[in-house]
Amino acid sequence: MGSLFRSEEMTLCQLFLQSEAAYACVSELGELGLVQFRDLNPDVNAFQRKFVNEVRRCDEMERKLRYLEKEIRRDGIPMLEIPGECPEAPQPREMIDLEATFEKLENELREVNQNAEALKRNYLELTELKHILRKTQVFFDERLYCDADVGVYRSPLSFVAGVILRERIPAFERMLWRACRGNVFLRQAEIDTPLEDPSSSDQVYKSVFIIFFQGDQLKTRVKKICEGFRATLYPCPESPADRREMAMGVMTRIEDLNTVLGQTQDHRHRVLVAAAKNIKNWFVKVRKIKAIYHTLNLFNLDVTQKCLIAECWVPALDMETIQLALRRGTERSGSSVPPILNRMETIEDPPTYNRTNKFTSAFQHLIYAYGVATYREVNPAPYTVITFPFLFAVMFGDLGHGAIMAAFGFWMCYKEKPLQAKKIDSEIWNIFFGGRYIILLMGLFSMYTGLIYNDIFSKSLNIFGSSWRNNYDGSTLQSNQLLQLNPDSNDYLQYPYPFGIDPVWQLAEANKIIFMNGYKMKISIIIGVFHMLFGVCLSLWNHLYFKRRISIYVEFIPQILFLSLLFFYMVLLMFIKWTTYGATPGHFGSQDPDIVKTSAFCAPSILITFINMMLFKHDKNTRPQCDDFMFSGQMFIQKLFVIVALLCVPIMLFGKPYFIMREQKQRARQGHQPVEGNAENGTAGGAPVPASGHHDEEITEVFIHQAIHTIEFVLGSVSHTASYLRLWALSLAHAQLAEVAWNMLLRKGLMSNDYQGGIFLYVVFAGWAAISVSILVLMEGLSAFLHTLRLHWVEFQSKFYGGEGYLFQPFSFEIILDSAGQAEE
C-alpha cells in the first residue's frame, strides 16, 4: 500500500558479475523487470563498446526476419503465436544456430523468388507472344483483302509486332506518325485479360500492335521508337502456316511453364508456412538477445577483464527477489562465482516508481501527464480514482447519457482480452481503450449525479411523488410558459423530495433555471473548497514525511487558516442559510415574527455577505421584520477571521526566510564547518557552509521563491474557488443542450399521429440519437473530461504536488517487446 499512496523507496546498488555469467544474469533481470541500469560509459561512442559486434549480429538477424515477415504477409499466411509463456532469451551459443537458420531461409527464399521471377518473366513473354500470334492474324487478313480489292501490284512491306502498355498507345501512335512522316501503318488490339508484372506482381493491361513499313531506314527508326516506349517486340512469321506452328509450340511451352511455376509456388509456400510457425518466437528471441547486449554495453570492465561492474536503481522491497534472479542466472551459466549486489550511498535523486495494475495505471498516467512525482512525495492517483469521475459527473450529470458512457466502458472492460489480442492500429481507439476503467467510472458516477439532478435525457423521473400540490389541469401545464414554483406559498407540503430534485421543477418554466443555477452554483463552491482543503492537508503529509518542520509552521498552518477562515466560512454560511431559512408560507400576512425571520423572504445573499465581510462593512437589512445577521456575533467573527487570514500572508512570505537566516547565524556563531542535511533549503548532508556572499544569494533565492508561492497561493485561492464554478456552468450547458435536442427533435416526433407520424418518429429518433451520442456524449464528455483534468492539475495538485521527478524505467523484456510491437504496427 505504501507504493499506492507514495512512490517506492529506491536504492542505488553496485553489481559485480563474472563475464561468463553476465549474460544469463542480465537475462533473468530482464524477465523480472525491476532494475534500471545506469550508463557507466557515457563518453564512449556506441561503435566502440565491448558488445557492439553482438548487437550488429542481432541487427542483421532482425533484418532477415523482417524480410521473411514481409514475404509471409505478402502471401497472406497467418503468423501463429504459440500459446503459453514468452520464450526465454537463448544462450549466446544458440546465436550461431539462429544465424545459420535465418541465413539458410533467406538464401532459399531469395533463390526461389529469383527462379519464380525468371519463370514468370518467361511465362509473360510466351503469353504476350500467344496474343500476338492470335491478334495479328486479323491484321494480315485485312491486308490481303485490301490488296485484292485494289487489284494492283504492291512492293512487299516489312513489319514488326509487339506488346506495349495500353496507356502508352496514344503517345506511341503520335510519335510514330511524326517521326516517320506518316509512312507507317499501325494496327493495335487490346489484350482483354490483365497480365502480371514479374517484378512488382501488379496486374497491368497491355495491347498488341503491328507496324507495316517499307525500307531499312524506317525499320531502324521504328525499332528505336519501340525501345523508347519500352515496347516488347516478338518474331512473327508472315506465313499463316508458320504462325500456326509457332502458336502450337508456344501453347505447349506455356503448359510446361504452368506446371513448373505451380511446383515453385508450392515449394515457396511450404518454406513460408514453416517459417510463419516460428517467426514470432524468433523475433522475441532476437530482441531479447539484442536488449541484453545493449544493457551489457552500459557496464564497465574491471582491470582483469574478467568481471563486469554495473550500477542500478532497484526498489528496496525487491532486493531479495533480485538476489534470487541473479542466483538463477549464475546457476544457468554454470559459473562458480556468485554475483555481488552492494547498496551505495548517493546524494542523487532516485527515480519515481509507483506500482500499478490495469485499473490504477490509467489514473496514474493522468498524473504523469502533468509531471512525474518528486521522489517519495504523495501520489495523487488513489484519490483521483474517486475525485476525477465524481467531478466529471457533476458537469455531465444525466442518467441517460451516463448509462450510454457506462455501457461503452463496461463493454471494453468485458471484452478486454479479445480487444487487446486484435491490436487495433488506431490512436484514438487506443486512447479510449487505455482509459476504459475511467470511462466506466465516469459513466457510473454520471448516472448517480443524474439521479440527484433527476435528469434523464432532459426529462425527470417521478419515483416518490412530488412535494408540491398541483392546482392546475393538464392543458394549463402544457400551454402556460409562465408557471413558476413559489416555496413561500401554501402549495409546498413542507417536506422535501426524498432523493434528488423534485420532478415538479420540470413544469416551472419561469424559475426552473434560476433555482437550478443557485443550487448547482453553491454545490460547485462547496465541492471546490473541500477539494482544495484536502490538497492542502496532503501537503502536511509531505512535510511530516520529509521532516520539514519549518514548512509546517510557516506554510501549512497559514495556508489552512487562510482557506478555512475565508472560503470554508463561506461554505458554512451556505449551510447556515439552508438550515435556518426555509420555505415558510405567509411571510406577508403572518403575525408571528419568528416565522417571518426564518422564511426565505429574509434570507440574505451569501455573495453580498462575503463581499461585505472582506470590506469590513455591513448593509442594514431594508426589511424591518428581518434580522440584520444570520447569527449572533457574526460581525465580530467575520472581522476576526479576515484579520487572522490577512496576518497569515506575511507569515507565508517572510516565515521561511527568517528561520533559515536564524539557523545559518546560529551555525556561524558556533563555528561549525560541516552542516547536517537541511530539507528546508535543499543543502546536502556533509556539505560545507558556504561563504557569506553565497549565503546572501541563497537567502535572496528563498525570498523570491516564497514571494512567488505566497502570491500564487493567495490569488490562487480566489481564482481557484471561482474556477470550480465551471462545474455549475458545464452542468447547466449540458442540461440545456439536452433539452434543446429533446424539444426540437424527439418531442415533435412523439406528438405526431397516424402511420405517417410513425415514419416521421423513426427518422426523428435517428437524428436525436445521433446528436445525443455525437454531441451530448462524445463532445460534451470530452469537454467535461478536459475541465476535470484542469481542476485536478491546477486547483488540486498545485497545493501539494511538485511533479519534479523522473520516471523509473527498468530493463524489462515485456516493455521492450511491447514497444517493438507498437512500432511495427
C-alpha positions in Angstrom: 0.0 0.0 0.0 3.0 2.3 0.5 3.6 2.3 -3.2 0.0 3.3 -3.9 0.0 6.4 -1.7 3.7 7.2 -2.1 6.3 6.1 -4.6 8.5 3.1 -3.8 11.7 3.5 -1.8 14.6 3.1 -4.3 18.2 2.0 -3.6 21.3 2.6 -5.8 23.2 -0.6 -6.0 26.5 -1.7 -7.4 26.5 -5.1 -9.2 29.6 -7.3 -9.8 29.2 -10.1 -12.4 31.6 -12.7 -13.8 31.9 -12.3 -17.5 30.7 -15.8 -18.2 27.6 -15.3 -16.0 26.8 -11.7 -17.0 24.6 -12.7 -20.0 22.4 -15.1 -18.0 22.1 -12.8 -15.0 21.0 -9.8 -17.2 18.5 -12.1 -18.9 17.0 -13.1 -15.6 16.8 -9.4 -14.6 15.1 -8.6 -17.9 12.4 -11.2 -17.2 11.9 -9.6 -13.8 11.7 -6.0 -14.9 12.7 -4.4 -11.6 16.2 -2.9 -12.3 17.1 0.3 -14.0 20.8 0.3 -15.1 22.9 3.5 -15.4 25.3 4.1 -18.3 28.8 3.9 -16.9 30.3 4.7 -20.3 28.6 8.0 -21.3 31.7 9.3 -23.1 32.3 6.1 -25.1 30.9 6.0 -28.7 28.3 3.4 -29.4 30.5 1.8 -32.0 33.4 1.4 -29.6 31.7 -0.5 -26.9 32.6 -4.1 -26.0 29.5 -5.9 -27.3 29.0 -3.8 -30.5 29.6 -6.8 -32.7 27.0 -8.9 -31.0 24.5 -6.0 -31.4 25.3 -5.8 -35.1 24.7 -9.5 -35.5 21.3 -9.1 -33.8 20.5 -6.2 -36.2 21.4 -8.5 -39.2 19.2 -11.3 -37.8 16.3 -8.8 -37.4 16.8 -7.6 -41.0 16.4 -11.2 -42.2 13.4 -11.8 -40.0 11.7 -8.6 -41.4 12.4 -9.9 -44.9 10.8 -13.2 -44.1 7.9 -11.4 -42.4 7.3 -9.3 -45.5 7.2 -12.3 -47.7 4.8 -14.1 -45.3 2.5 -11.1 -45.2 2.5 -10.8 -49.0 1.3 -14.4 -49.3 -1.4 -13.8 -46.7 -0.1 -16.6 -44.4 -1.1 -16.2 -40.8 1.8 -15.9 -38.3 0.9 -18.2 -35.4 1.6 -17.3 -31.8 2.3 -20.3 -29.8 0.1 -20.1 -26.6 1.9 -20.1 -23.3 4.7 -18.2 -21.8 7.0 -16.0 -23.8 10.2 -17.9 -24.9 13.3 -17.1 -22.8 16.4 -15.4 -24.2 18.6 -18.1 -25.8 22.1 -18.7 -24.6 24.9 -17.0 -26.5 26.0 -20.2 -28.2 22.5 -20.5 -29.7 23.0 -17.3 -31.7 25.1 -19.3 -34.2 22.3 -21.8 -34.7 19.8 -18.9 -35.2 22.0 -17.1 -37.6 22.5 -20.3 -39.6 18.8 -21.0 -39.7 17.9 -17.4 -40.8 20.7 -17.4 -43.4 19.5 -20.7 -44.9 15.9 -19.5 -45.0 16.8 -16.2 -46.6 19.0 -17.7 -49.2 16.5 -20.4 -50.0 13.7 -17.9 -50.3 15.7 -15.5 -52.4 16.7 -18.3 -54.8 13.1 -19.4 -55.0 11.9 -15.9 -55.7 14.6 -15.4 -58.3 13.6 -18.6 -60.1 9.9 -17.8 -59.8 10.5 -14.3 -61.2 12.5 -15.7 -64.1 9.8 -18.3 -64.8 7.1 -15.6 -64.6 9.0 -13.4 -67.0 9.3 -16.3 -69.4 5.6 -17.1 -68.9 4.8 -13.4 -69.6 6.8 -13.4 -72.8 5.1 -16.6 -74.1 1.7 -15.2 -73.1 2.3 -12.0 -75.0 3.6 -13.9 -78.0 0.5 -16.1 -77.9 -1.7 -13.0 -78.1 0.4 -11.5 -80.9 0.0 -14.7 -83.0 -3.8 -14.6 -82.4 -4.4 -10.9 -82.9 -2.0 -10.4 -85.9 -3.9 -13.0 -87.9 -6.7 -10.5 -88.3 -4.3 -7.7 -89.4 -2.8 -9.9 -92.1 -6.2 -11.0 -93.3 -7.2 -7.3 -93.7 -4.0 -6.5 -95.6 -4.6 -9.3 -98.1 -8.2 -8.3 -98.5 -7.2 -4.7 -99.3 -4.6 -5.8 -101.8 -7.1 -8.0 -103.7 -9.7 -5.3 -103.6 -7.4 -2.6 -105.1 -6.1 -5.1 -107.7 -2.7 -3.5 -108.1 0.7 -4.9 -107.5 2.4 -3.6 -104.3 6.0 -4.0 -103.3 6.5 -6.3 -100.3 6.1 -4.4 -96.9 8.1 -5.2 -93.8 6.5 -5.3 -90.4 7.3 -5.6 -86.6 4.9 -6.8 -84.0 5.0 -6.5 -80.2 3.2 -5.6 -77.0 3.0 -2.2 -75.2 1.2 -0.9 -72.1 -2.3 0.2 -73.0 -1.9 3.8 -71.6 1.1 4.4 -73.9 -0.7 3.7 -77.1 -1.9 7.3 -78.0 1.6 8.8 -77.4 3.2 5.9 -79.2 1.0 6.4 -82.2 1.6 10.1 -82.4 5.4 9.6 -82.2 5.4 7.1 -85.0 3.3 9.4 -87.2 5.6 12.4 -86.6 9.0 10.5 -86.7 8.1 8.5 -89.8 6.1 11.3 -91.5 3.0 9.1 -92.0 4.9 6.4 -93.9 4.0 3.6 -91.5 0.7 1.8 -90.9 -0.1 0.9 -87.2 -2.8 -1.5 -86.1 -3.3 -2.4 -82.4 -5.7 -4.5 -80.4 -6.3 -4.7 -76.7 -5.5 -7.8 -74.6 -8.7 -8.4 -72.7 -7.2 -10.1 -69.6 -4.6 -8.3 -67.4 -1.1 -9.7 -67.3 1.1 -10.0 -64.2 4.3 -7.9 -64.0 7.0 -10.4 -62.7 8.9 -7.6 -60.9 6.1 -6.0 -58.9 3.4 -8.7 -59.2 1.0 -6.0 -60.2 -1.7 -6.6 -62.8 -1.2 -4.5 -65.9 -3.2 -4.0 -69.1 -1.4 -4.2 -72.5 -2.1 -4.0 -76.2 -0.8 -5.9 -79.2 0.4 -3.8 -82.1 1.8 -4.4 -85.6 3.6 -1.8 -87.7 3.9 -2.0 -91.5 6.6 0.0 -93.3 9.0 -0.1 -96.2 12.7 0.2 -96.2 15.5 -0.4 -93.7 15.7 3.2 -92.6 12.2 3.2 -91.4 12.8 -0.2 -89.8 15.6 1.2 -87.7 13.6 4.3 -86.7 10.5 2.2 -85.7 12.6 -0.1 -83.5 14.2 2.9 -81.7 10.7 4.3 -81.0 9.6 0.9 -79.7 12.6 0.7 -77.5 11.9 4.3 -76.2 8.4 3.4 -75.2 9.5 0.1 -73.6 7.5 -1.9 -76.0 8.5 -5.6 -76.3 9.0 -6.9 -79.9 8.4 -10.5 -80.8 9.2 -12.5 -84.0 6.1 -13.1 -86.0 6.1 -15.3 -89.2 4.4 -13.8 -92.2 3.1 -17.2 -93.4 -0.2 -18.4 -91.7 1.2 -21.9 -91.5 4.3 -20.8 -89.7 2.2 -18.8 -87.3 0.0 -21.8 -86.5 3.0 -24.0 -86.0 4.6 -21.4 -83.7 1.4 -20.9 -81.8 1.2 -24.6 -81.1 4.7 -24.6 -79.8 4.0 -21.6 -77.6 1.0 -23.3 -76.0 3.0 -26.4 -75.2 5.7 -24.3 -73.5 3.1 -22.4 -71.6 1.6 -25.6 -70.2 5.0 -26.8 -69.2 5.8 -23.5 -67.5 2.5 -23.6 -65.6 3.5 -26.9 -64.1 6.9 -25.7 -63.1 5.5 -22.4 -61.7 3.0 -24.4 -59.6 5.7 -26.6 -58.2 7.9 -23.5 -57.4 5.0 -21.7 -55.7 4.2 -24.8 -53.7 7.8 -25.1 -52.5 7.8 -21.3 -51.6 4.6 -21.7 -49.8 5.9 -24.6 -47.8 9.0 -22.7 -46.8 6.9 -19.6 -45.7 4.4 -21.7 -43.8 7.2 -23.4 -41.9 8.8 -20.0 -41.1 5.4 -18.5 -40.1 5.0 -21.0 -37.3 8.2 -19.8 -35.6 8.7 -16.2 -36.7 7.0 -14.6 -33.7 9.2 -16.6 -31.3 12.3 -15.8 -33.4 11.5 -12.1 -33.2 11.2 -12.4 -29.4 14.4 -14.3 -29.0 16.4 -11.9 -31.2 15.0 -8.8 -29.5 15.8 -10.3 -26.1 19.4 -11.1 -27.2 19.8 -7.6 -28.6 18.4 -6.0 -25.4 20.8 -8.0 -23.2 23.9 -6.9 -25.2 22.7 -3.3 -25.3 22.4 -3.5 -21.5 25.8 -5.1 -21.1 27.3 -2.2 -23.1 26.3 0.0 -20.2 28.6 -1.9 -17.8 32.3 -1.4 -17.0 35.1 -3.9 -17.2 37.4 -4.2 -14.3 41.2 -4.2 -14.8 41.4 -8.0 -15.1 38.8 -8.0 -17.9 37.0 -10.9 -16.1 34.4 -9.0 -14.2 31.6 -6.6 -15.3 30.6 -3.8 -13.0 27.1 -2.1 -13.2 25.2 0.5 -11.2 21.4 0.2 -11.0 18.4 1.6 -9.2 16.2 -1.1 -7.6 13.1 -1.0 -5.3 14.2 -1.6 -1.8 11.4 -4.1 -1.2 12.6 -6.2 -4.2 16.2 -6.7 -3.2 15.6 -10.3 -2.2 13.8 -11.1 -5.4 16.6 -9.6 -7.4 19.2 -11.6 -5.5 17.3 -14.8 -6.3 17.2 -13.8 -10.0 20.9 -13.2 -10.0 21.4 -16.6 -8.4 19.3 -18.3 -11.0 21.3 -16.7 -13.8 24.6 -17.8 -12.2 23.4 -21.4 -12.0 22.2 -21.3 -15.6 25.6 -20.1 -16.8 27.5 -22.7 -14.7 29.7 -20.1 -13.1 31.0 -20.9 -9.6 31.5 -17.3 -8.6 28.3 -15.7 -7.2 27.3 -12.2 -8.2 27.7 -9.3 -5.7 25.0 -6.7 -5.1 26.0 -3.9 -2.8 24.0 -0.8 -1.7 25.6 2.5 -2.5 25.2 5.9 -0.7 24.3 8.7 -3.0 23.0 12.3 -3.0 21.3 11.9 -6.3 17.5 11.9 -6.5 16.2 8.4 -7.2 13.6 7.7 -9.9 9.9 7.6 -9.0 8.3 4.2 -9.1 4.6 3.6 -8.4 3.3 0.0 -8.8 0.1 -0.1 -10.8 -2.3 -2.6 -12.2 -4.6 -2.5 -15.2 -7.2 -0.5 -13.1 -4.9 2.1 -11.5 -2.5 2.6 -14.4 -4.9 4.8 -16.4 -5.3 7.2 -13.4 -1.5 7.1 -12.8 -0.9 8.1 -16.4 -3.2 11.1 -15.9 -1.0 12.2 -13.1 2.2 11.6 -15.1 0.8 13.7 -18.0 1.1 16.7 -15.6 4.5 15.7 -14.3 6.2 12.7 -12.6 6.1 12.9 -8.9 9.1 14.0 -7.0 10.7 11.0 -5.2 8.6 9.8 -2.3 6.1 12.7 -2.4 2.4 12.0 -2.0 0.9 10.2 -5.0 -2.5 11.8 -6.1 -3.5 8.8 -8.2 -5.5 6.8 -5.5 -7.6 9.9 -4.6 -8.0 10.7 -8.3 -9.7 7.4 -8.7 -12.7 8.8 -6.8 -12.5 12.6 -7.3 -11.9 12.5 -11.1 -15.0 10.6 -12.1 -17.0 12.5 -9.4 -16.1 16.0 -10.6 -16.7 14.8 -14.2 -20.1 13.6 -13.2 -21.1 16.9 -11.6 -20.6 18.5 -15.0 -22.0 15.6 -17.1 -24.9 14.5 -14.7 -27.5 12.8 -16.8 -28.9 9.3 -16.1 -29.4 8.5 -19.8 -26.1 9.9 -21.2 -24.2 8.4 -18.2 -25.8 5.0 -18.9 -24.5 5.2 -22.6 -21.0 6.0 -21.4 -21.0 3.3 -18.7 -22.3 0.7 -21.2 -19.4 1.6 -23.6 -16.9 1.4 -20.7 -18.3 -1.9 -19.5 -18.2 -3.4 -23.0 -14.5 -2.5 -23.3 -13.8 -4.0 -19.9 -15.8 -7.1 -20.5 -14.2 -7.7 -24.0 -10.7 -6.7 -22.7 -8.7 -9.7 -23.7 -10.2 -10.2 -27.2 -9.8 -6.4 -27.9 -6.2 -6.5 -26.7 -5.5 -9.5 -28.9 -6.7 -7.7 -32.0 -4.1 -4.9 -31.6 -6.2 -2.3 -33.4 -3.9 0.2 -35.1 -5.8 3.4 -34.3 -4.5 6.1 -31.9 -8.0 7.3 -31.0 -9.2 3.8 -30.2 -6.1 3.1 -28.1 -6.7 6.2 -26.0 -10.3 5.1 -25.4 -9.3 1.5 -24.6 -6.5 2.6 -22.3 -8.9 4.7 -20.3 -11.7 2.1 -20.3 -11.9 1.9 -16.5 -12.0 5.7 -16.3 -14.9 5.8 -18.8 -16.8 3.1 -16.9 -16.4 5.0 -13.6 -17.3 8.4 -15.2 -20.5 6.8 -16.7 -21.5 5.2 -13.3 -20.9 8.5 -11.4 -22.8 10.4 -14.1 -25.7 8.1 -13.6 -25.6 8.9 -9.8 -25.5 12.6 -10.3 -28.2 12.3 -13.0 -30.4 10.7 -10.3 -29.5 13.6 -7.9 -30.4 16.2 -10.6 -33.4 14.0 -11.6 -32.3 14.4 -15.2 -32.6 11.7 -17.9 -32.3 13.0 -21.4 -33.5 16.4 -20.0 -36.6 14.8 -18.5 -37.3 13.7 -14.9 -38.4 10.6 -13.1 -41.3 10.8 -10.6 -40.4 8.0 -8.3 -41.5 9.2 -4.9 -44.3 11.7 -5.9 -44.0 15.4 -5.7 -43.8 17.6 -2.5 -46.0 20.2 -4.2 -49.7 20.4 -4.7 -50.8 20.7 -8.3 -53.6 23.3 -8.7 -53.7 23.3 -12.5 -55.2 21.0 -15.1 -53.1 19.3 -17.8 -53.9 21.8 -20.6 -52.7 24.7 -18.4 -49.5 22.9 -17.5 -48.7 22.2 -21.2 -49.6 25.6 -22.6 -48.6 28.1 -19.9 -45.0 29.1 -20.2 -45.1 31.5 -17.1 -45.7 28.9 -14.4 -43.3 29.1 -11.5 -42.9 27.4 -8.1 -43.1 29.7 -5.1 -41.7 27.9 -2.0 -43.3 30.6 0.2 -46.8 29.6 -0.9 -49.2 27.0 0.6 -48.6 24.7 -2.4 -45.4 23.4 -0.8 -46.2 20.5 1.5 -43.3 21.4 3.9 -41.2 18.3 3.4 -38.5 17.8 0.8 -38.4 15.3 -2.0 -36.7 12.1 -0.6 -33.9 11.9 -3.2 -32.6 14.5 -5.5 -34.5 17.3 -7.3 -38.4 17.3 -7.2 -39.6 16.4 -10.7 -42.2 19.2 -10.5 -39.5 21.7 -11.3 -39.7 20.5 -14.9 -43.0 22.3 -15.1 -41.8 25.6 -13.6 -40.7 27.1 -16.9 -40.4 30.6 -15.3 -38.0 29.9 -12.5 -36.6 26.4 -13.0 -33.2 27.7 -14.4 -33.0 30.3 -11.5 -33.5 27.5 -8.9 -31.1 25.1 -10.6 -28.4 27.8 -11.1 -28.5 28.7 -7.4 -28.4 25.0 -6.4 -25.6 24.0 -8.7 -23.5 27.1 -8.1 -23.5 26.6 -4.3 -22.7 22.8 -4.8 -19.8 23.7 -7.0 -18.3 26.1 -4.5 -18.7 23.6 -1.7 -17.1 20.8 -3.6 -14.3 23.1 -4.7 -13.4 24.4 -1.2 -13.4 20.8 0.2 -11.2 19.7 -2.7 -8.7 22.4 -2.2 -8.6 21.9 1.6 -7.9 18.2 1.0 -5.0 19.2 -1.2 -3.6 21.5 1.5 -3.9 18.7 4.0 -2.0 16.3 1.8 0.9 18.9 1.8 1.0 18.3 5.6 1.7 14.6 4.9 4.6 15.6 2.7 6.0 17.9 5.3 5.8 15.3 8.0 7.4 12.6 5.8 10.3 14.8 4.7 10.7 16.2 8.2 10.2 19.8 7.1 9.2 21.2 10.5 9.6 24.8 9.5 7.3 24.3 6.4 4.5 23.0 8.8 4.6 26.3 10.8 5.1 28.8 8.1 3.4 27.2 5.1 0.8 24.6 6.0 -0.8 26.3 9.1 -1.1 29.7 7.4 -2.5 28.2 4.2 -5.1 26.1 6.0 -6.1 29.0 8.1 -6.3 31.4 5.1 -8.6 28.9 3.2 -10.7 27.9 6.2 -11.3 31.4 7.7 -12.4 32.9 4.4 -13.7 30.2 2.0 -14.7 27.4 4.3 -16.5 30.1 6.3 -18.4 31.0 3.1 -19.4 27.3 2.8 -20.6 27.3 6.4 -22.7 30.3 5.6 -24.4 28.3 2.9 -25.2 25.5 5.2 -26.4 28.0 7.9 -28.7 29.6 5.3 -30.1 26.3 4.2 -30.8 25.1 7.7 -32.0 28.5 9.1 -34.2 29.8 6.4 -37.0 27.6 4.9 -40.0 27.7 2.7 -42.4 29.0 5.3 -45.7 30.3 3.9 -47.4 33.5 4.9 -44.5 35.8 5.4 -46.6 38.9 4.5 -49.7 38.1 6.5 -48.2 36.2 9.4 -48.2 38.0 12.8 -45.5 35.6 14.3 -42.1 37.3 14.0 -40.2 34.0 14.3 -42.0 32.7 11.2 -41.1 35.8 9.2 -37.5 35.9 10.3 -36.8 32.2 9.3 -38.7 32.5 5.9 -36.9 32.6 2.6 -38.1 36.2 2.4 -35.4 37.2 5.0 -32.6 35.0 3.6 -29.5 37.1 2.9 -27.3 36.8 -0.2 -24.1 34.8 0.6 -22.1 36.6 -2.1 -23.0 40.1 -0.7 -22.3 38.9 2.8 -18.9 37.6 1.8 -18.0 40.9 -0.1 -19.1 43.0 2.9 -17.0 40.7 5.2 -13.9 41.4 3.1 -14.6 45.2 3.1 -15.3 45.3 6.9 -18.8 46.7 6.3 -22.4 45.7 6.8 -25.5 46.6 4.9 -28.5 47.0 7.1 -31.5 44.9 6.1 -34.1 47.0 4.3 -36.9 44.7 5.5 -37.8 45.9 9.1 -39.2 42.5 10.0 -35.9 40.7 9.2 -32.7 40.4 11.3 -29.5 42.0 10.1 -27.3 39.0 10.8 -27.7 35.3 10.3 -26.5 34.5 13.8 -25.4 36.5 16.9 -21.8 37.8 16.9 -21.5 37.4 13.1 -19.9 40.8 12.5 -17.2 40.3 15.2 -16.4 36.8 14.0 -16.1 37.9 10.4 -13.7 40.8 11.2 -11.6 38.4 13.3 -11.5 35.8 10.5 -10.4 38.4 7.9 -7.7 39.9 10.2 -6.3 36.5 11.0 -6.4 35.5 7.3 -4.5 38.7 6.4 -1.9 38.0 9.1 -1.2 34.7 7.5 0.1 36.3 4.4 3.3 37.9 5.9 3.9 34.6 7.7 3.9 32.7 4.4 6.0 35.4 2.8 8.7 36.0 5.5 8.5 33.0 7.8 10.7 30.6 5.9 13.5 33.0 5.0 13.5 34.2 8.7 14.0 30.7 10.1 16.7 29.9 7.5 18.6 33.1 8.3 18.4 32.4 12.0 19.7 28.8 11.6 22.6 30.0 9.5 23.6 32.6 12.0 23.5 30.0 14.8 25.8 27.8 12.8 28.1 30.7 12.1 28.3 31.6 15.8 29.1 28.0 16.7 31.8 27.9 14.1 30.6 24.7 12.5 32.0 24.0 9.1 30.0 20.9 8.1 26.3 21.1 8.5 23.6 18.5 8.6 21.3 17.9 5.7 18.6 20.6 5.6 15.4 19.6 3.9 14.2 23.2 4.0 16.8 24.8 1.8 18.0 21.8 -0.1 21.6 21.5 1.3 23.1 18.1 1.2 24.4 16.2 4.2 28.1 16.8 4.8 28.4 19.9 2.6 30.5 22.8 3.9 28.9 26.0 5.0 29.1 28.4 2.1 30.7 31.8 2.3 28.6 34.8 3.4 28.2 36.1 -0.2 26.8 32.7 -1.1 24.5 32.9 2.0 23.1 36.2 0.7 22.5 34.7 -2.7 20.7 31.7 -1.1 18.5 33.9 1.1 17.6 36.1 -2.0 16.5 32.9 -3.9 14.4 31.8 -0.9 12.8 35.2 -0.7 12.0 35.2 -4.4 10.7 31.6 -4.1 8.5 32.4 -1.2 7.2 35.6 -2.7 6.1 33.8 -5.9 4.4 31.0 -4.0 2.7 33.3 -1.5 1.3 35.5 -4.3 0.3 32.4 -6.2 -1.5 30.8 -3.2 -3.3 34.0 -2.1 -4.5 35.0 -5.5 -5.0 31.4 -6.5 -7.3 30.8 -3.5 -9.7 33.3 -5.0 -9.3 32.3 -8.7 -9.3 28.6 -7.9 -12.5 28.9 -5.9 -14.1 30.7 -8.8 -12.6 28.1 -11.2 -14.8 25.4 -9.6 -17.8 27.3 -10.9 -17.1 25.5 -14.2 -18.8 22.5 -12.5 -22.0 24.6 -12.5 -21.5 26.2 -15.9 -20.9 22.9 -17.8 -23.7 21.1 -16.0 -26.1 23.9 -17.0 -24.9 23.9 -20.6 -25.2 20.1 -20.8 -28.8 20.1 -19.4 -29.8 22.9 -21.8 -28.3 21.2 -24.8 -30.1 18.0 -23.9 -33.4 19.9 -23.5 -33.0 21.7 -26.9 -32.3 18.3 -28.6 -35.5 16.9 -27.0 -37.8 19.8 -27.7 -36.5 20.4 -31.3 -36.5 16.8 -32.4 -37.9 13.9 -30.3 -40.8 15.9 -28.8 -42.1 16.7 -32.3 -41.8 13.1 -33.4 -43.7 11.9 -30.3 -46.5 14.4 -30.9 -47.1 13.1 -34.5 -50.1 10.9 -35.3 -51.1 8.2 -37.8 -48.8 5.9 -39.7 -47.0 9.0 -41.2 -46.2 10.0 -37.7 -44.6 6.7 -37.1 -42.3 7.1 -40.1 -41.6 10.7 -39.0 -40.8 9.5 -35.5 -38.5 6.8 -36.9 -36.5 9.5 -38.8 -36.6 12.0 -35.9 -35.4 9.4 -33.4 -32.4 8.5 -35.6 -31.4 12.2 -35.7 -32.0 12.7 -32.0 -30.0 9.6 -31.1 -27.1 10.6 -33.4 -27.0 14.1 -31.8 -27.2 12.6 -28.3 -24.2 10.3 -28.9 -22.0 12.5 -31.1 -22.6 15.9 -29.4 -24.0 15.3 -25.9 -21.9 12.2 -25.1 -18.8 12.5 -27.1 -18.2 16.2 -27.5 -19.7 17.2 -24.1 -18.0 14.3 -22.5 -14.6 15.4 -23.9 -15.2 18.9 -22.7 -16.1 17.8 -19.2 -13.1 15.5 -19.2 -10.7 18.3 -20.1 -12.2 20.6 -17.4 -11.9 17.9 -14.8 -8.3 17.4 -15.8 -7.6 21.1 -15.3 -9.3 21.1 -11.9 -7.0 18.3 -10.8 -3.8 19.6 -12.3 -4.1 23.2 -11.3 -6.6 23.7 -8.5 -5.9 20.4 -6.6 -2.4 19.2 -7.3 -0.8 22.7 -7.0 -1.5 22.6 -3.3 0.9 19.7 -2.6 2.3 18.1 -5.8 5.8 19.1 -7.0 5.9 16.8 -10.1 9.7 17.4 -10.5 10.8 13.7 -10.5 11.8 11.4 -13.3 10.2 8.0 -14.1 11.7 4.7 -13.1 12.4 2.9 -16.4 13.5 -0.7 -15.6 15.2 -3.0 -18.0 12.2 -5.2 -18.9 11.7 -7.6 -21.8 7.9 -7.0 -21.5 8.2 -3.3 -22.1 10.8 -3.7 -24.9 8.7 -6.3 -26.7 5.5 -4.2 -26.3 7.2 -1.1 -27.7 8.7 -3.1 -30.6 5.2 -4.5 -31.4 3.7 -1.0 -31.4 6.4 0.3 -33.7 5.7 -2.5 -36.2 2.0 -1.6 -36.3 
